[in-house]
Amino acid sequence: MSRAFQLFGILALGTALSACNSSAPKAEADVIRPVLTQTVAETTSQAIGPFVGTIKPRHETAYGFLLAGRVLSREVGIGDSVKAGDLLATLEASVQEFDLASAQANAASAEAQFTNLSASEERIRELVAANTASQAQLDAATAARQSAEAQRDQAKAKLKQAEDQLGYTRITASADGIITAAPIDVGQVVGAGTTIVSVAQPEERDVVLDLPQELATGLKVGDVISVSENGASGSSVDAAVREIAPSASSTARLRRVLLTLPDSVGSDAFRIGATVTASIAQPLANPTIVLPSTAIKQDGEARSVWVVDATAGTVANRAVTAEMQGDVALVSAGLASGDVVAIAGANSLTEGQKVLVNKGTEE
């Protein structure tokens, strides 16, 4: 191969490489970056949260035996529905059954004794009237009858006590509800008053929230808070504040707040034990634009956002006055209602860059 031909090949290769290098910036400039946007609007309130809460019954009854003993049966388990009068659990009752049988026998004996002495008194009374018996005999018969009557009444009281004691070995539901706890198993020996099962009445339910001290202080009974159910349904309702704990917990410095669900909420939604999220609307002193903090680009003390030109499909940087509050930014100057702002990737965009718009949330 001649030297001239080799020189020609080197020059051709250099020209090709030069052409590739000159086209690289153009390819970079033509990159269209997808962005998430939000159409901004002024608001007079700010949503604080979300805070996680749970659904709990307003009325929940813990059932236990009034006697100590061994648990013979437990008829229900957690999640079971019960009706008023349904049997929940029983206690070993052999002692109580023996006491009842003894009391029944004593009551029958006392009743027979009273009947006999009552008849005897009546006969002597007739004899006194016929002047064939003395008044002293009648007085003695009356005293005997009164003593027998007292013994009969005492035996009846003991019989009633024995019946009650036997009844205490059975627990029945006092109202319709759902079993929420069953900590005791069959065979365990329990003391009087030990909780065997707990029954919740599902008709009235509360949302239980633990809120920061400073936020709970600003609430009052009757304030409305938006509550959303987690899961596939994701339904939301406005619940009213029913009760605010007077003081915060000593450990987490949180105050417990109870919310009442509206009557329109059916039994299939916001079930007992479900986890919910709540957002609290806090009023702002002046109309303000609320943006996610990810929309703000910070350069030292300066803050700006990327405003999207929907017609040209490009972004332009615009300085704003914003106050950062956790995950949100309160923009008080630099934007107007209707502006479309990129709310993600603020640090990766460049002036005039082409973007592909994906709508985010509408305020």
Buried (B, 14 or more C-beta within 10 A) or exposed (E): EEEEEEEEEEEEEEEEEEEEEEEEEEEEEEEEBEBBBBBBBBBEEBEBBBBEBBBBBBBBBBBBBEBEBEBBEBBBEEEBEBEEEBBBBBBBBEEBBEBBEEBBEBBEEBBEBBEEBBEBBEEBBEBBEEEEBEEEBBEBBBEBBBEBBEBBEEBBEBBEEBBEBBBBBBBBBEEBBBBBBBEBEEEEEBEEEBBBBBBBBBEEBBBBBBBBEEBBEEBEEEBBBBBBBEEEEEBBBEBBBBEBBEEBEEEEEBBBBBBBBEEEBEEEBBEBEBEBBBBBBEEBEEEBBBBBBBBBBEEEEEBBBBBBEEEEEBBBBBEBEBEEEEEBBBBBEBBEEEBBBBBBBBEEBEEEBEBEBEEBEEE
